Amino acid sequence: MIKFDDREKVFLIETENTSYGIAIVDDKYVEHAYYGSKLKDMDIRYLLREDEAPFVPSVNKRETGAFLDFAPMEYPQTGMGDYRESAFCVKSLSGYRASELHYLGYEIVSGKPNLDGLPATWGDDSQCSTLKIFCFDKVLGIKLTLMYSIFEGLDVITRSVIIENKGEEAFYIEKALSACLDMDDRNFEMISLAGSWARERHIQRNSLTYGRQNVASFKGESSHQEHPFIALVTPETTQDTGEVYAMNFVYSGNFIAQVEKSQFDSVRMTMGIHPEGFSWKLEPGESFTAPEVVMVYTSEGLGDMTRTFHDLYRNHLIRSPYLHQRRPILINNWEATYFDFNEKKLLEIAEEASKLGIEMLVMDDGWFGKRNCDDSSLGDWFVNEQKINGGLYSLVENVKKLGMKFGIWIEPEMISPESELFRRHPDWAIQIPGRDITQSRAQYVLDFSRQEVVDGIYEMISTILKSADISYVKWDMNRQLSTLGSYALPADRQGELSHRYMLGVYRMQERLITEFPQILLENCSGGGARFDAGMLYYSPQIWCSDDTDAIERLAIQEGTALIYPVSAIGAHVSVCPNHTVGRTTPFETRGNVALLGTFGYELDITKLTTDEKEQVKEQVEKYHKYNDLIREGDYYRLASVADNGYYDSWMIVDKAKDKALLFYVQVRAKANAKSRFVRLAGLNPERRYTVEGREYAGSTLMQAGIRISAEFGDFKSRLIEIKS
């Protein structure tokens, strides 16, 4: 529910368990009053400290700047006296950087408006309500719309901003963040997700200090290294208790998420497109839409935050027809063959895989152009007939005769210097005239800000997809943007390139899933560099990391599942010694870890032992038995090896609390150790549950725990079924 008290000039946005308060001060300033557990009334103006120095401008006109630097602003701007991190900065044609956006009015509507050209959460009139607050700068003619949307049954508020030029001359947007939250510090700690290639989204938690702390990317993607998510938590916050203020950006390009602690012990939390290198020229009559930020507040710990994000994204972000369906178990030929394959080898893999219950063959990199290693042919999207005679049709039909579906790998955003396409269109690569084009992985980045480039690549890809019965596409993106320049943009619009590039990627993915709705699209970016909410709008699953080692995956999947549904996590069983780290892990553990995801195989199945093949059959059976529960159930993190040094544990509980599945991985064996009690979560305390043939009260399992015996050896795992 969204309410407005006209006398007090106070907005109250209410979800099931939270309230968000906004107040209008001096009929000009939009200020933040409250965000937290649900309030029973709207009497919250006192929270603004209007009777304390430096006082509001109507009382003390001499100290407007001091007021702006002190007040909790809903959308702070540059240039008028707020010296904290701004959310908005514009430059006039005269070169001045300042705006003064004053309150103009509001509108409350049913439903949730779409964001032009951008991924965003969605919902119909019965599920969502939206508050629009309008502000105006009379000097430059800027109309600003702050949008807040809520969802029935979810403690979520989404935010976005629309900037319109209602004036008579253009101006340049130099910063347009999507959300700001001002509040008093409570000894907050900041949680973020950091890493690198093959070590993505490791959870880190640090105390706030005075000044600014941020996570960011200006690499043209959300990146391996940092992630568009932050959460402020109180020191006592655990999985089950304590306050959490979280933000997640529904965007896949450059971003910044920042927390600033001020001289007055206030905290400003902001998120949006990174201003580094960003500029957007807005002509009269034009508008700019900032991507969406999802905000979650809970007083019941990180686990509650996690399940709120999962429910939102499963029901109001992902649109794929595969969302609530069991995905086919696939085998990818990459780690089996790399570039060294032909039709015969692929069919050998498919034949053996079909016998074991695997349902799809995915042909990875190397099937197109003259691609025999990673130094050529990106952009030449036609079949390499030295490997696959007669095109894809015959190969796909032969795979289908084995009872399997077929998928392919593509990397449409890239172009190789050694390619027919680059020889025809060298200007299609992102570049700065007069400078060498930055090369990485022997490839350049295509200028997807240009519609003719997007159209040209799409036509080649769509021709391939129409040539055979293709059920799955793995969309990869293997390098970051640099040497930023576009032949199509004038000098004063070059700062628009990174965002326009991302909009081009979104346009092409939207076109692909619209024209080929039967295709299961899985996004990938050097593994997990674009595992973000923006990509989930177009694909129901994303390749989590190029690190396929089960033990390394524990931390990666834990950090990923902190925000994103486990049904979106691309996870495979690979061969040992593992190709990334050289570790040897029991086949059973590799399977159990991969079950927390979409599940598949990345190995040469023709070389497995008889015992390993029998284990594949068992794992396939487990997948079919448990996937509905894993895909749709509630996720509970029970223990983290990052904290205890010895074991990892999590569980999935169905919504009705009738059944659950416990995952336990003994990472390190311990000498002379007793059995361990693991406290379960999410069960009904009043119900009785059967675990391994014995009956327990739900309260006992959650308060005392289940006994797990120590095993001899590292990397052992167990999968335990729980039924009421």
C-alpha positions in Angstrom: 0.0 0.0 0.0 1.2 3.5 -0.8 -0.3 6.4 1.3 0.1 10.2 1.2 -0.7 12.5 4.1 -1.5 15.8 2.4 -1.4 17.8 5.7 1.9 16.5 6.8 3.3 16.1 3.3 4.4 12.5 4.1 4.5 9.5 1.8 4.4 6.0 3.4 5.3 3.0 1.2 4.2 -0.2 2.9 5.1 -3.8 2.1 3.9 -6.8 4.1 6.5 -6.2 6.9 8.3 -2.9 6.1 7.6 0.8 5.8 9.5 3.4 3.7 8.8 7.1 4.6 9.4 10.2 2.4 8.6 13.8 3.5 8.4 17.0 1.6 10.3 19.9 3.4 9.5 23.5 2.7 7.4 22.4 -0.2 10.7 21.9 -2.1 12.9 19.2 -0.8 12.2 15.5 -1.1 13.7 13.9 2.0 14.1 10.4 3.3 12.4 9.9 6.7 12.4 6.1 7.4 13.1 2.6 6.1 12.6 -0.4 8.4 10.1 -2.6 10.1 6.4 -1.8 9.5 5.0 1.3 11.3 1.5 1.7 12.6 1.0 5.3 11.7 2.4 8.1 9.5 3.6 10.4 12.3 7.2 10.4 11.2 8.2 14.0 10.4 10.0 14.3 13.7 12.6 11.9 12.3 13.9 14.6 10.0 15.2 16.8 12.9 13.7 19.9 11.4 13.9 21.7 14.8 17.7 21.2 15.0 20.4 23.4 13.5 21.2 24.2 10.7 17.3 24.3 10.4 15.3 24.2 7.2 15.9 27.0 4.6 12.6 28.7 5.4 13.8 29.2 8.9 17.5 29.9 8.2 17.9 31.2 4.7 21.6 32.0 5.2 22.5 28.3 5.7 20.9 26.5 2.7 24.2 24.8 2.0 24.6 23.6 5.5 21.0 22.2 5.5 21.6 20.4 2.2 24.8 18.8 3.6 23.0 17.6 6.7 19.5 16.6 5.6 18.6 13.0 4.5 18.0 13.6 0.8 16.0 11.2 -1.3 17.9 12.1 -4.5 20.9 14.3 -3.8 22.4 16.5 -6.5 25.7 18.2 -7.4 26.5 21.8 -7.1 24.1 23.4 -4.6 25.7 22.6 -1.2 25.4 18.9 -0.5 29.0 17.8 -0.4 28.3 14.1 0.1 28.2 11.7 -2.8 25.5 12.9 -5.2 23.1 10.8 -7.2 22.6 13.3 -10.0 24.9 15.7 -11.9 24.2 17.7 -15.0 26.3 20.1 -17.0 24.7 22.9 -18.9 25.8 24.0 -22.4 27.4 26.9 -20.6 29.6 24.4 -18.6 28.0 24.8 -15.2 27.4 21.7 -13.1 24.4 22.3 -10.8 20.8 21.5 -10.5 18.0 22.3 -8.0 15.2 19.8 -8.3 12.2 20.9 -6.3 9.1 18.9 -5.5 6.4 19.3 -8.2 3.8 16.6 -7.4 3.1 12.9 -7.3 1.0 10.1 -8.8 0.1 6.7 -7.4 -0.7 4.0 -10.0 -1.6 0.4 -10.1 0.9 -2.0 -11.7 4.5 -1.3 -12.6 5.6 0.7 -15.7 8.1 -0.9 -18.1 11.5 0.8 -18.3 12.3 1.7 -21.9 14.9 -0.7 -23.4 16.0 -2.0 -20.0 15.5 -5.2 -18.0 13.3 -4.7 -14.9 11.0 -6.6 -12.6 7.4 -6.8 -13.7 3.9 -7.4 -12.3 0.3 -6.7 -13.2 -2.1 -4.3 -11.5 -3.2 -6.8 -8.9 0.4 -7.5 -7.9 2.1 -4.1 -7.9 1.7 -0.5 -7.0 3.9 2.4 -8.0 4.6 5.9 -6.6 5.9 8.5 -8.9 7.3 11.7 -7.4 7.9 14.5 -9.8 10.6 17.2 -9.3 11.6 20.1 -11.5 14.6 22.4 -12.1 13.3 25.6 -13.5 16.7 26.9 -14.8 17.5 23.9 -17.1 13.9 22.7 -17.5 14.7 19.2 -16.0 11.8 17.1 -15.0 12.7 14.2 -12.8 10.5 11.3 -11.9 11.4 9.1 -8.9 9.7 5.8 -9.2 9.0 3.3 -6.3 7.2 0.0 -6.9 6.1 -2.6 -4.4 4.9 -6.2 -4.8 2.1 -8.1 -3.1 3.5 -10.4 -0.5 7.1 -9.4 -0.9 9.2 -7.0 1.3 10.8 -5.4 -1.8 10.9 -1.8 -3.1 12.2 -1.2 -6.6 13.5 2.2 -7.7 14.3 3.9 -10.9 14.6 7.4 -12.3 13.4 9.1 -15.5 15.0 12.4 -16.5 13.3 14.5 -19.1 14.4 17.7 -20.9 11.5 20.1 -20.8 13.7 23.1 -21.5 14.8 24.9 -24.7 18.4 23.7 -24.9 20.3 20.5 -24.4 22.3 19.5 -21.3 24.6 16.7 -20.4 23.8 14.1 -17.7 27.1 13.2 -16.1 25.7 11.1 -13.3 22.3 9.5 -12.9 22.3 6.9 -10.1 19.1 5.0 -9.6 18.8 4.9 -5.8 19.9 6.7 -2.6 19.3 5.8 1.0 20.2 8.2 3.8 20.0 7.1 7.4 21.9 7.2 10.8 24.7 4.8 11.3 24.2 1.9 13.7 27.7 0.5 13.6 26.9 -0.9 10.2 29.0 -3.5 8.4 29.0 -3.7 4.6 28.6 -7.0 2.8 29.6 -7.3 -0.9 30.6 -10.0 -3.4 34.2 -9.9 -4.8 36.5 -12.1 -6.7 38.1 -12.7 -10.1 37.9 -15.0 -13.0 37.2 -18.5 -11.6 36.7 -17.0 -8.1 33.6 -15.0 -8.6 31.2 -13.6 -5.9 33.0 -14.5 -2.7 31.2 -13.0 0.3 33.1 -10.3 2.2 32.0 -8.3 5.2 33.7 -5.2 6.6 33.0 -2.5 9.2 32.2 0.9 7.9 34.6 3.7 8.5 34.4 7.4 7.8 34.5 8.3 4.2 33.5 6.4 1.1 33.6 2.6 0.5 32.4 1.2 -2.8 32.3 -1.7 -5.2 32.3 -0.8 -8.8 33.0 -1.8 -12.4 33.7 0.4 -15.4 34.8 -2.5 -17.6 31.6 -2.5 -19.7 30.2 -5.4 -17.7 29.2 -6.1 -14.1 32.5 -8.1 -14.0 34.2 -11.0 -12.3 35.9 -8.7 -9.8 33.0 -6.9 -8.1 29.3 -7.3 -8.2 26.3 -4.9 -8.3 25.1 -5.8 -4.8 25.7 -4.3 -1.4 24.1 -4.8 2.0 24.4 -2.9 5.2 23.9 -5.1 8.3 24.1 -4.6 12.0 27.0 -6.3 13.8 24.8 -9.0 15.3 23.2 -9.9 11.9 23.4 -13.6 11.1 21.5 -15.9 8.7 18.6 -15.9 11.1 18.6 -12.6 13.0 19.5 -8.9 12.6 18.8 -6.0 10.3 19.7 -6.0 6.6 19.5 -3.1 4.1 20.3 -4.5 0.6 20.5 -3.1 -2.9 20.9 -5.1 -6.2 21.2 -3.4 -9.6 19.2 -4.8 -12.5 21.9 -3.9 -15.0 24.8 -5.7 -16.7 27.2 -2.8 -17.5 29.2 -0.3 -15.6 28.0 0.3 -12.0 28.9 1.8 -8.7 27.5 0.8 -5.3 28.8 3.0 -2.5 28.4 3.7 1.2 29.5 7.0 2.7 29.8 7.7 6.4 29.6 11.5 7.1 30.9 13.8 9.8 27.4 13.6 11.4 27.5 9.8 11.6 25.0 9.5 8.9 25.3 6.9 6.2 24.5 7.4 2.5 24.0 4.3 0.4 23.9 4.8 -3.4 23.8 2.6 -6.5 23.6 3.2 -10.3 25.6 3.5 -13.5 29.2 4.3 -12.8 29.9 8.0 -13.7 33.5 7.2 -14.9 33.5 8.1 -18.6 29.7 8.5 -18.6 28.0 11.4 -20.3 24.6 11.6 -22.0 23.4 14.5 -24.1 19.7 15.1 -23.6 18.1 17.3 -26.2 14.8 19.1 -25.6 11.9 16.7 -25.6 14.1 13.7 -24.9 14.3 11.5 -21.8 16.8 9.2 -20.1 15.8 6.2 -17.9 18.2 5.0 -15.2 18.1 1.2 -14.6 16.3 -0.4 -11.7 17.6 -1.0 -8.2 16.0 -3.6 -6.0 15.9 -2.8 -2.3 15.2 -5.3 0.4 14.9 -4.6 4.1 14.5 -7.3 6.8 15.0 -7.6 10.6 15.3 -11.4 10.3 18.8 -11.9 9.0 20.5 -12.6 5.7 18.6 -15.8 5.1 15.3 -13.9 4.9 16.9 -11.3 2.5 18.0 -14.2 0.3 14.6 -15.8 0.1 13.0 -12.5 -0.6 15.4 -11.9 -3.6 14.8 -15.5 -4.8 11.0 -15.2 -4.7 11.1 -11.8 -6.4 13.4 -12.9 -9.2 11.6 -16.2 -9.8 8.2 -14.6 -10.0 8.8 -11.1 -11.2 12.0 -10.9 -13.2 12.7 -14.1 -15.2 10.3 -14.4 -18.1 11.4 -17.6 -19.8 8.9 -20.4 -20.4 11.6 -22.7 -18.8 11.4 -20.8 -15.5 9.2 -23.3 -13.7 10.2 -26.3 -15.8 12.8 -29.0 -15.3 15.8 -28.1 -17.6 17.3 -30.8 -19.7 20.5 -32.4 -18.3 23.2 -31.4 -20.8 26.7 -32.4 -21.6 29.0 -29.8 -23.0 32.0 -30.9 -25.1 34.4 -28.1 -24.0 36.5 -29.8 -21.4 36.3 -33.1 -23.3 37.7 -31.8 -26.6 38.4 -28.0 -26.5 38.8 -27.0 -30.1 39.8 -30.5 -31.3 36.6 -32.1 -32.4 34.6 -33.2 -35.4 31.1 -34.6 -36.1 32.3 -38.1 -35.3 33.6 -37.2 -31.9 30.5 -35.3 -31.0 28.3 -38.2 -31.9 30.4 -40.5 -29.8 29.9 -38.3 -26.8 26.2 -38.0 -27.5 25.8 -41.8 -28.0 27.4 -42.6 -24.7 25.6 -39.8 -22.9 22.2 -40.9 -24.1 22.7 -44.3 -22.6 23.2 -42.7 -19.2 20.1 -40.5 -19.3 21.7 -37.2 -20.4 19.2 -35.2 -22.4 21.1 -32.7 -24.5 24.5 -32.3 -26.3 25.9 -28.8 -26.3 28.6 -28.0 -28.9 30.9 -25.4 -27.5 33.5 -23.1 -29.1 35.2 -24.0 -32.4 32.3 -25.0 -34.7 32.3 -21.9 -37.0 34.6 -20.0 -39.5 38.1 -21.4 -39.4 38.1 -21.6 -35.6 40.7 -24.1 -34.4 42.0 -22.0 -31.5 41.0 -18.8 -29.9 42.8 -16.4 -32.3 40.3 -16.3 -35.2 36.9 -16.3 -36.7 34.7 -14.6 -34.2 32.1 -12.8 -36.3 32.2 -15.5 -39.0 29.0 -17.2 -38.0 28.9 -20.0 -40.5 29.6 -23.6 -40.0 33.2 -24.9 -40.3 32.6 -27.8 -42.7 36.1 -29.2 -42.1 34.7 -30.3 -38.7 31.0 -30.6 -39.5 30.2 -31.7 -43.1 27.1 -30.3 -44.7 26.2 -27.9 -41.9 24.4 -28.4 -38.6 21.2 -30.1 -39.9 22.6 -33.5 -40.3 24.5 -33.4 -37.0 21.5 -32.3 -35.1 19.2 -34.9 -36.7 21.7 -37.6 -35.8 21.8 -36.4 -32.2 18.0 -36.3 -32.1 17.9 -39.9 -33.2 19.6 -40.7 -29.9 16.8 -39.1 -28.0 18.7 -36.0 -27.2 18.3 -32.3 -27.9 21.1 -30.1 -29.3 22.6 -26.7 -28.3 25.4 -24.4 -29.5 27.8 -21.9 -28.1 28.1 -18.3 -29.5 30.0 -15.2 -28.7 28.1 -12.6 -30.8 29.5 -9.4 -29.1 33.1 -10.1 -30.3 35.1 -10.0 -33.5 38.5 -11.5 -34.3 41.0 -9.4 -36.2 41.6 -12.6 -38.2 38.1 -12.9 -39.6 36.2 -12.2 -42.8 33.8 -9.9 -40.9 36.7 -7.6 -39.7 38.2 -7.4 -43.2 34.8 -6.3 -44.5 33.9 -4.0 -41.6 36.9 -2.9 -39.5 34.9 0.1 -38.3 32.5 -2.2 -36.5 35.0 -2.7 -33.7 35.0 -0.4 -30.7 38.1 1.8 -31.2 39.6 5.3 -31.0 40.8 6.6 -34.4 44.6 6.8 -34.5 45.2 4.4 -31.6 45.8 0.7 -31.8 42.7 -1.2 -30.8 43.1 -2.9 -27.5 43.3 -6.6 -28.0 42.4 -9.2 -25.4 42.1 -13.0 -26.1 43.0 -12.1 -29.7 39.7 -10.4 -30.1 38.0 -7.0 -30.3 34.6 -5.9 -29.1 31.8 -5.1 -31.6 30.2 -1.7 -31.4 26.7 -2.8 -30.3 25.7 0.8 -29.8 25.2 0.8 -33.6 21.9 -0.8 -34.8 23.4 -1.9 -38.1 26.1 -3.9 -36.2 23.4 -5.6 -34.0 21.3 -6.3 -37.0 24.2 -7.7 -39.0 25.3 -10.1 -36.3 21.7 -11.1 -35.4 21.0 -12.1 -39.0 24.0 -14.4 -39.1 23.1 -16.0 -35.8 19.4 -16.4 -36.6 20.3 -18.0 -39.9 22.2 -20.7 -38.0 19.4 -21.1 -35.5 16.9 -21.6 -38.4 19.1 -24.2 -40.1 18.5 -26.9 -37.6 16.4 -27.9 -34.6 18.5 -26.1 -31.9 17.0 -26.1 -28.4 19.7 -24.2 -26.4 22.1 -21.3 -26.9 25.0 -20.5 -24.6 25.7 -16.8 -25.1 29.3 -16.0 -24.1 31.2 -12.7 -23.7 34.9 -13.1 -23.1 36.5 -9.7 -22.7 35.9 -6.3 -21.3 35.5 -2.9 -23.1 38.5 -0.7 -23.6 39.8 1.9 -26.2 36.2 3.3 -26.0 35.2 5.0 -29.2 32.5 4.7 -31.8 32.6 5.8 -35.4 28.8 6.4 -35.2 28.8 8.8 -32.3 29.7 12.5 -32.5 32.4 13.9 -30.3 29.9 15.2 -27.6 28.2 11.8 -27.4 31.2 9.4 -27.0 30.5 9.2 -23.3 27.2 7.4 -24.2 29.0 4.4 -25.7 29.2 2.0 -22.8 25.5 2.4 -21.9 24.4 2.3 -25.6 26.5 -0.8 -26.0 24.6 -2.5 -23.1 21.2 -1.4 -24.6 22.3 -3.0 -27.9 23.0 -6.3 -26.1 19.6 -6.2 -24.4 17.9 -5.4 -27.8 19.5 -8.4 -29.4 18.7 -10.8 -26.6 15.1 -9.6 -26.5 14.9 -10.2 -30.3 16.4 -13.7 -30.0 14.1 -14.9 -27.3 11.1 -13.3 -29.0 11.8 -14.9 -32.4 13.0 -18.2 -30.9 10.9 -18.7 -27.8 11.5 -22.5 -27.7 15.3 -21.9 -27.2 16.7 -22.1 -23.7 19.1 -19.2 -23.5 22.0 -19.5 -21.0 24.1 -16.4 -20.5 27.8 -16.5 -19.8 30.7 -14.1 -19.7 34.1 -15.6 -19.2 32.2 -17.7 -16.8 30.5 -15.5 -14.3 31.3 -11.9 -15.2 27.7 -11.0 -16.1 25.9 -13.2 -13.5 23.5 -10.3 -12.7 19.8 -9.5 -12.5 19.9 -7.7 -15.8 20.8 -10.9 -17.7 18.2 -13.0 -15.8 15.5 -10.9 -17.4 16.5 -12.5 -20.7 17.8 -16.0 -19.7 16.5 -18.2 -16.9 20.0 -19.5 -16.1 23.6 -18.2 -16.3 26.9 -20.0 -16.3 28.1 -19.5 -12.7 31.9 -19.7 -13.2 34.5 -21.3 -15.4 35.8 -22.9 -12.3 34.2 -26.3 -12.4 35.9 -27.7 -9.3 33.3 -28.8 -6.8 35.2 -27.5 -3.8 36.0 -24.1 -5.3 32.4 -23.9 -6.4 31.2 -24.0 -2.7 32.2 -20.4 -2.1 31.2 -19.3 -5.6 27.7 -20.8 -5.4 27.3 -19.6 -1.8 27.9 -16.0 -2.8 25.7 -16.4 -5.9 22.8 -18.0 -4.0 23.0 -15.1 -1.5 21.0 -13.1 -4.1 20.0 -15.3 -7.0 17.7 -18.4 -7.2 19.5 -21.7 -7.3 17.5 -22.5 -10.4 19.5 -19.8 -12.3 22.9 -21.2 -11.4 24.6 -23.1 -14.2 26.5 -25.9 -12.5 28.2 -29.0 -14.0 30.1 -32.1 -13.1 33.6 -32.1 -14.5 36.5 -34.5 -14.8 39.3 -34.9 -12.2 42.0 -33.9 -11.8 40.0 -30.7 -12.3 41.1 -28.6 -15.3 41.2 -25.4 -13.4 42.9 -26.3 -10.1 44.1 -29.9 -10.5 42.1 -31.1 -7.5 40.7 -34.6 -7.3 37.3 -34.8 -5.7 35.0 -37.8 -5.3 32.5 -38.2 -8.2 29.6 -38.2 -5.7 30.6 -34.9 -4.2 31.0 -33.3 -7.7 27.4 -34.4 -8.4 26.0 -33.2 -5.1 27.5 -29.8 -5.5 26.3 -29.5 -9.1 22.7 -30.4 -8.0 22.5 -26.9 -6.5 21.9 -25.5 -9.9 20.8 -26.4 -13.4 22.9 -29.5 -13.5 24.9 -31.0 -16.4 28.3 -32.5 -17.4 31.5 -31.0 -18.8 33.8 -34.0 -19.5 34.6 -36.7 -22.0 32.0 -39.2 -21.0 33.5 -41.8 -23.4 36.5 -42.0 -21.1 34.7 -42.6 -17.8 35.1 -45.8 -15.9 32.3 -48.3 -15.5 31.8 -47.2 -11.9 31.7 -43.5 -12.9 29.1 -44.2 -15.5 26.9 -46.0 -12.9 27.3 -42.9 -10.7 26.2 -40.7 -13.7 23.0 -42.8 -13.8 22.5 -42.3 -10.1 23.0 -38.6 -10.4 20.6 -38.3 -13.2 18.0 -40.2 -11.1 18.7 -37.8 -8.2 18.2 -34.8 -10.5 14.8 -36.0 -11.7 13.8 -36.9 -8.1 14.8 -33.6 -6.5 14.8 -30.9 -9.1 11.3 -29.7 -8.5 12.1 -29.2 -4.9 15.5 -27.6 -5.6 14.1 -25.3 -8.3 11.1 -24.0 -6.4 11.9 -24.5 -2.7 13.3 -22.1 -0.1 17.1 -22.0 0.3 18.7 -22.0 3.8 22.4 -21.6 4.4 23.4 -23.6 7.5 27.2 -23.4 7.5 30.0 -22.0 5.5 33.5 -23.5 5.2 34.7 -20.0 4.8 33.7 -19.4 8.4 34.4 -22.8 10.1 37.3 -24.1 8.0 35.9 -27.7 7.8 32.4 -28.1 6.3 29.7 -26.6 4.1 26.0 -27.1 4.5 22.7 -25.9 3.1 19.2 -27.1 2.6 16.2 -26.6 0.4 12.7 -26.7 1.9 9.5 -26.8 -0.1 7.0 -24.0 0.4 4.5 -26.3 2.2 7.3 -27.5 4.5 6.4 -31.1 3.7 9.9 -32.1 2.6 13.4 -30.9 2.4 16.9 -31.8 1.2 20.0 -31.4 3.2 23.4 -30.9 1.5 26.5 -31.5 3.6 30.1 -31.3 2.3 33.1 -32.3 4.6 35.8 -30.2 3.0 38.5 -31.1 5.4 38.7 -34.2 7.5 39.6 -33.7 11.2 41.6 -36.1 13.3 40.2 -37.5 16.5 36.8 -35.8 15.8 33.4 -36.6 17.1 30.3 -36.5 15.0 28.8 -33.0 14.3 25.3 -31.7 15.0 24.0 -29.5 12.2 20.9 -27.5 13.0 18.3 -27.5 10.3 16.1 -24.5 9.3 12.9 -23.7 7.6 10.9 -26.7 8.9 7.6 -26.6 10.7 8.4 -26.9 14.4 5.0 -28.5 15.1 5.4 -31.3 12.5 7.3 -34.5 12.7 9.9 -35.5 10.0 11.5 -38.7 8.9 15.2 -38.6 8.4 17.1 -41.7 7.3 14.4 -44.0 8.8 14.1 -42.2 12.1 11.3 -39.7 13.1 12.1 -36.3 14.7 10.1 -33.3 15.7 10.7 -30.3 13.5 11.6 -28.2 16.6 14.2 -30.8 17.6 15.9 -30.8 14.1 16.1 -27.0 14.2 17.1 -26.5 17.8 19.3 -29.6 18.5 20.2 -30.6 14.9 20.9 -33.7 13.0 23.9 -35.8 13.7 26.5 -36.1 10.9 29.3 -38.6 11.4 32.8 -37.7 10.5 34.2 -39.5 7.4 37.8 -40.5 6.6 39.2 -38.2 3.9 38.6 -34.8 2.5 35.8 -33.6 0.1 33.2 -36.2 1.2 29.5 -35.3 0.9 26.1 -36.4 1.9 22.6 -35.7 0.5 19.9 -36.3 3.1 16.2 -36.4 2.3 13.7 -35.1 5.0 10.0 -35.9 4.8 7.0 -35.1 7.0 
